[in-house]
Amino acid sequence: MLLAGLANTVFTDWVLGQSSGTELFFAPCAALAAISFRRSERWLMVIFTALPLLIWLTLQYYQPLPLHHYDDQAAHQLFLLNAISISVLVGFFGWFQCDVYQRMERPWRSENDRTNWS
């Protein structure tokens, strides 16, 4: 999923251009990599969390020409749309991660602890 998100971000950045804010989607890609691996897979997490940053840095120096040029107002609207989409996406990541932590915690609690937490 992470690699698909990275490929989609690079492709969309090429199609819409840098001013549309599609490069902001590298942040949720890094967040997804950071929460997707277990403690024993930390070296994979570091690699896949750094990958969006490396791709972003590469795009800063080797930016492909966009297929379509938007005026300032349209580019600003695309930027706002992308920023709001990213906020919602990162919020979902946090929400799902909280559910994962709660499921991990349940087996360790005794019956008395559950009644005290209610």
Secondary structure, DSSP 8 states (H G I E B T S, - for coil): -HHHHHHHHHHHHHHH-GGGTGGGGHHHHHHHHHHSS-GGGHHHHHHHHHHHHHHHHHHHHS----SS---HHHHHHHHHHHHHHHHHHHHHHHHHHHHHHHHHHGGGS-HHHHHHH-
